[in-house]
Amino acid sequence: MRETSRAYADGRIAVGGALRHGEAMIKSGPTPGAVAPALAAPVSQARYTVTIRGLVLLASIGIRRREREEKQRVRISVDLVAAAAFPGEERRRIVNYEKIVAAIREIARSGHIDLCEGFAERICTACFADPKVERVRVWVEKLDVFPDAEGVGAVLERARQP
């Protein structure tokens, strides 16, 4: 049996009760047991991630002859974890996704790239040009390789070296 918990709109968390395998995970009304305060840090300490999802571009990418001769569709997604706490509305302290998208487009236009991993590495390097970026995760997928697959590619994750 597992212990249950319930979060309330006012930030309280109730812990208690037990569930057997297969029972509903959410029950209406308060769950019997102790009530503990929420453990969330203040927003001034919150970390944040900027995302770019599903950017589709044409690129010369791949090791096959056809891939060298014709550009193909690639889908790129990026998560950029900021080095500092959430800046609120201070625009000068945010990670600017417009600059990252512009850099990705430039990489795609810059010439042939053999591997999705190489494309992802170039994107990571461009992301670290912004000192506000601490960690990056990049997905690069070729969309037209297999008719029965949505995409094939690679994911690369890097962290800034101290």
N, C-alpha and C positions, 0 to 999 in steps of 0.2 A: 504494500500500500504506500501511496505517496501523500505527502502533506500538501495542502492547497494554500494558495494565497490570492488576495484580491486587492487591486489598487483602486482607490476612490478618487474622485475629481479634486477633492481638497488636499491630495497629496499623501493621505494615510495609506498604509498597507496593512491589511489584516492577514494573519498567518494562522493556520490551524485546520482542523478537520482532516479527513483522509479520503483518498480515492482508491478504488480497486481498479485493476486493468479493465478498460472498456467503459468505465463510467464517464459521464459528461465532465469536461474540464471546467466549464463555466456554469455556475449556478446563480440563480437570481437571489438578490438580497445579500446581506452581509454574511460572511463566513465566520463561524464561531472561532474564537481564539484571541490572541493578543493583537493589539494594534500598535504598529511601529511607525515612526515618522519616515517620510520619503528620504532617501539617501542621495538625492541629486545634488551636484555641486552648483553653486551660483553661476548664472550665465556668464559672469565676468571670467570664470575659469573654464568655461565650456570649450572643447575642441571643435573644429568644424572641418568639413570636407566639401570641396567644390567638385562638381561632377559635370562631365560632358558625356552624353549618352547617344550612341548610334549615329555618329557623324559618318555619312556615306560619301566617299570620294572615288574618283578614278585615279589609279596609280599603276605605274609600271613595276610589277612585283612578281617574283617567282623565278624558278630555275629552269623551267621548261621553255623550249623555243617559242611556242605560242604565247607564253606569258611575257617573253622578252619583246615580242613583236606587237602585241596589243595590250593596251591598258585594260585593267579590270576593276570591278567594283570592290572596294574594301570598306569595312565598317570599323570605326574606331570609337572606343569609349575610354575615358580617363577619370580616375579618382585622384584628386590632389588634396592631401592632408596638410593643413596649415601648420606652420611651426609655432605660431602664437595662439593665444586664446581668442575666442570669437570676438571680433572687433565691433560688433553692433553695426551701427550705420556709418562708421568712419570709412568712407570709400577708399581712402588712400592706403588703408591697412589691409584690404581684402586681396585675395588671389583673383586676378583678372582673367576670367575664362575667355574673353574675346582675344586676348593676346595669345593664349594657348591654341585656340582654334586657328588663328592666323598662322602660327608656327607650324601646326600640323598640315595645313593646306600647302604651305611653302615646301615642307619636306616631301609631300606627295608630288609636287611639281618639279622637284630638284633633279630627277633622273631615276634610273632603274635601281631597285633595291632587290636583292636576291631573296631574302627571307622575311617573314612576318616578325621574327625576333629582332632583326636589324632595324626594321621600321619602328618597332616598339622602343628599342634602345635610343634611337634618334629623338623620339618624342620625349622620353624620360630626360634626356640631356637638355632639350629645349625647356622643359618644365622647371628644371633646376636653375635655369637662368634667372628665375624669380627667387630672391632670397627668402621670401615668405613661405615657400613650399618646403615641407619637411620630408614627406613621403609621396610616392607616385605609384599608381597601379594602372597599367595600360593594356587594353585588349586590342588586338589587330586581327581582323578576320577577312579572309577572301570569301566573297559571297557566291561566286559562280563556278566553283571547282567541281562539286558533286551536285547533281540535280536533286538528290534525295537528302541533302544536308543544308541546313540554313546557312552554315558557314564553317570554315576551318581556319585555324590560326594559332595564335600564341598569346599568352598573358605574361607580362613582365612586371615585377614589383621591385622598386628600389627605394632606399632611404638615403637621405643626405648624410655624408660622412661628417662626424664632428670635427 
